[in-house]
Amino acid sequence: MIEIDGLSKNFGAERAVADVSLRLETGTITAVVGTSGSGKSTLMRMINRLIEPDAGTVRIDGVDTREIPLTELRRSIGYVIQDHGLFPHWSVARNIGAVPALLGWPREEIAARVEELMRLLRLDPERLGPRYPHELSGGQAQRVGVARALAARPRMMLMDEPFGALDPVIRQEARAELVAIQRALGATILIVTHDMAEAMALGDQIAVMDGGRLAQAGTPAEIVLRPATPLVRALIGESERGFRHLALLPVAAALTPGAAEGEALPAGATLADALSRMIWTGARRLPVAAADGHGAGVVALEDILAAGRGAP
Ligand SMILES: Nc1ncnc2c1ncn2[C@@H]1O[C@H](COP(=O)(O)OP(=O)(O)OP(=O)(O)O)[C@@H](O)[C@H]1O
């Protein structure tokens, strides 16, 4: 667990982060959202001490980060920044293997790990491994940055807008990959994003920053249903609110027994998927497939609306 307690940072007269306390439970993703200049990056960089706080503490599994040698702290925390920060004179493969090399892994083990990660992030090892960062597209370079951060299997990752340069399709895939990797590794991740939809899709917890302060921290559902301040409400978007909540709820949340006409919704669909299908087909009831492919039941429009409002 990462415990942030009363963390503050001023730059001259500028209050970048003011008295922020936040807990990141082990094995969860926390998404930090907020307007530009609200202190998101500064908060993140104080965790691996790229920026020294003026006040407050960060504890990792109970140990104050000031007691951990800087190199050890940085190597134990994967770090991804928007402009990827790759070493320009190193090949892609060498960039990805940088931390394992520093840690003294055997050469064959590094090569195997680099290849594994490149395949995971859909980077062709033969074609792209020998290239230099300037020979990559922005999206490829970002994925190399993510691969590099994952290389030594860190238990913690800090990611500052890691998917900013990706097109919407690859961005969605990269998010799904990140969640899969995170679940497999049990890593604790803090991700900074401007995009509330991305925060909702990724975060077990969402932390909203406003003018250096933490406006609200909670689960995606708590943030949507009970925004604590006008800024949180504005970031969710008044017109998006209902859909954002439905997108968090599986069809199982409104399932009733019975049968209905038409193609069954997959068991993994959300209530937003169900409502979208209803809008297009005009149906008010849809069949839902069970995980084993057999009919599981029906989802009805009125139940979707009730679930979207947060009604029991
Ligand atoms: N090294 C620095 N020197 C002076 N001021 C800084 C420095 N770094 C950040 N700031 C200021 O601190 C405030 C918070 O910056 P920070 O980068 O943490 O915000 P952010 O929420 O990450 O913004 P963005 O979304 O635009 O990246 C801003 O007003 C910024 O101008």
The ligand as a Tripos MOL2 file, in Angstrom:
@<TRIPOS>MOLECULE
LIG
   31    33     1     0     0
SMALL
NO_CHARGES

@<TRIPOS>ATOM
      1 N1          9.2610   23.0380  -11.8540 N.pl3     1 LIG1
      2 C1          8.2820   23.9260  -11.6760 C.ar      1 LIG1
      3 N2          8.5530   25.2330  -11.4050 N.ar      1 LIG1
      4 C2          7.5770   26.1300  -11.2100 C.ar      1 LIG1
      5 N3          6.2640   25.8440  -11.2560 N.ar      1 LIG1
      6 C3          5.9150   24.5690  -11.5260 C.ar      1 LIG1
      7 C4          6.8890   23.5450  -11.7530 C.ar      1 LIG1
      8 N4          6.2430   22.3790  -11.9930 N.ar      1 LIG1
      9 C5          4.9280   22.6630  -11.9170 C.ar      1 LIG1
     10 N5          4.7270   23.9780  -11.6500 N.ar      1 LIG1
     11 C6          3.4210   24.6400  -11.4640 C.3       1 LIG1
     12 O1          2.6910   23.9020  -10.4860 O.3       1 LIG1
     13 C7          1.3270   23.7690  -10.8760 C.3       1 LIG1
     14 C8          0.9620   22.2740  -10.9610 C.3       1 LIG1
     15 O2          1.6570   21.7080  -12.0650 O.3       1 LIG1
     16 P1          1.4850   20.1860  -12.4840 P.3       1 LIG1
     17 O3          2.3950   19.9380  -13.6330 O.co2     1 LIG1
     18 O4          1.6060   19.3430  -11.2920 O.co2     1 LIG1
     19 O5         -0.0260   20.1890  -12.9790 O.3       1 LIG1
     20 P2         -0.8250   19.0970  -13.8260 P.3       1 LIG1
     21 O6         -2.1500   18.9750  -13.1720 O.co2     1 LIG1
     22 O7         -0.0120   17.8730  -13.9790 O.co2     1 LIG1
     23 O8         -0.9780   19.8390  -15.2240 O.3       1 LIG1
     24 P3         -1.0970   19.2600  -16.7190 P.3       1 LIG1
     25 O9         -2.3640   18.4610  -16.7540 O.co2     1 LIG1
     26 O10        -1.1960   20.5030  -17.5330 O.co2     1 LIG1
     27 O11         0.1260   18.4570  -16.9740 O.co2     1 LIG1
     28 C9          1.1780   24.4980  -12.1860 C.3       1 LIG1
     29 O12         0.6430   25.7830  -11.9260 O.3       1 LIG1
     30 C10         2.5830   24.6040  -12.7130 C.3       1 LIG1
     31 O13         2.7530   25.7540  -13.4770 O.3       1 LIG1
@<TRIPOS>BOND
     1     1     2 1
     2     2     3 ar
     3     2     7 ar
     4     3     4 ar
     5     4     5 ar
     6     5     6 ar
     7     6     7 ar
     8     6    10 ar
     9     7     8 ar
    10     8     9 ar
    11     9    10 ar
    12    10    11 1
    13    11    12 1
    14    11    30 1
    15    12    13 1
    16    13    14 1
    17    13    28 1
    18    14    15 1
    19    15    16 1
    20    16    17 2
    21    16    18 1
    22    16    19 1
    23    19    20 1
    24    20    21 2
    25    20    22 1
    26    20    23 1
    27    23    24 1
    28    24    25 2
    29    24    26 1
    30    24    27 1
    31    28    29 1
    32    28    30 1
    33    30    31 1
@<TRIPOS>SUBSTRUCTURE
     1 LIG1         1 GROUP 0 **** ****
